[in-house]
Amino acid sequence: MMLKVGKIRKLILTVLLAVTLSFSMPTKAYAVCCGSDGCICSMIGHIMTRGLMFTLAEQTKQYIRDLMRRYKDWLINDYFNRYIYQAMLGMTTQLTTVGAAQVMQIGRMLDAKEMLETQRLLERMTAQAHKDYTPSMEMCTIGTAARGLASSERNAQMSAQILARLALDRQLGNINTRASASAALDRNSRLRTFKEQYCDPHDNNDGLASVCSVALTGRENRINRDVDFTRTISLARTLDVDFADNVLTDHETDVVALGEYLYAHTIPKRLTTGILKNLSNQDEYLDWRSIVAKRAVAQNSYNTIVGMKTAGNADYTNNTRFVAAVFTQLGMPQAEAEKFIAPGDQPSYYALMEVLAQKIYQDDAFYTNLYDKPTNVKRKDVAMQAIGLMLDRDTYRSELRYETMLSLLLEMELIKYHRDVQNRLTPLSGNKP
């Protein structure tokens, strides 16, 4: 039980009085008795008073000790344990609860911070991905035109090889060719083809009317294609040429006929078996094969040009329509553009390279679209570098063919001087020329 307020106040006053008396009492006490004879000190009274004071002081001190011990016991065992300790337990529980709640709020704030930063990072990466992986129209055009490029190039190489083989078979007189029997049969066969397909009655001052065996109506587009390089080869982007199938097209007849007029128009006479048994005649046959080889070098450029304009692979459907969109953007009607690129849905290597390396750069939209995402601009740059490498490769091959023909012309010029020197040295050696 708590002490009453009066008892606590009495206890405090008693303690203060004892302390005051203890510290204010003199070291020596004297009793003074004053009378008519003067003042007389009484030692006995002094001693008694002093002893009483010490006794009271000791009692007071003992009382205070007991009181403080009881107060200490009450304060610790009663008051502290029943009130302060329980209050401190409650305060500790409350502080712990409040602290946990505060930490939870801090944790929620940290979680919210991390979540918001993560969401911002994801949104930023999403925006960056959307920015980087959104293709442009030019990249789609380049990808569409380039998807049939490899197969078209392979068709071009095959067509060039087949044309070279046809030319050699015709000049060498191999079997299953119209020149196998004789040069006269070759000329007669070519003349018949001219009368039936390429003859124009108005040529030679209308003097070919009696020569042409077929009427002009219906074949106006076919006349003189056997000698017209511009219409037959130069202006065409894609030729309907496919020597791998068994279907003979007009373009295949045209390029073969034009090649026969340009190279080896007149083939030499066939050497019979009896003539070739003579060793000296065999040397002449080698000279004749040398001429055929020189013609093959010259015709190689023609075969390569025809091959580059050979129709591509038919597996890439709608390729012509997509590529024609480039010409449509340049102002050409869609139907005319498709016909201009290829007669069918098989654009040639030449047509595809023309679109990739030239036509897409003639559209002003290509340059305005360079104001695009940086990643798309880099993609375009890489694509343009790849196209440039393909052009460099084609240019390199063209230069090789050019150098081969130059070396052949140089050799043919040197043959004259070689023979002249040989004729001069022969009399000096004692041998007959």
Secondary structure, 3 states (H helix, E strand, C coil): CCCCHHHHHHHHHHHHHHHHHHHHCCCCCCCEEEECCEEEECHHHHHHHHHHHHHHHHHHHHHHHHHHHHHHHHHHHHHHHHHHHHHHHHHHHHHHHHHHHHHHHHHHHHHHHHHHHHHHHHHHHHHHHHHHCCCCHHHHHHHHHHCCHHHHHHHHHHHHHHHHHHHHHHHHCCCCCCCCCCHHHHHHHHHHHHHHHHCCCCHHHHCCCCCCCCCCCCCCCCCCCCCCHHHHHHCCCCECCCCCCCCCCHHHHHHHHHHHHHCCCCCCCCCCHHHHCCHHHHHHHHHHHHHHHHHHHHHHHHHHHHHHCECCCCCCCCHHHHHHHHHHHCCCCHHHHHHHHCCCCCCCHHHHHHHHHCHHHHCHHHHHCCCCCHHHHHHHHHHHHHHHHHHHHHHHHHHHHHHHHHHHHHHHHHHHHHHHHHHHHHHHCCCCC
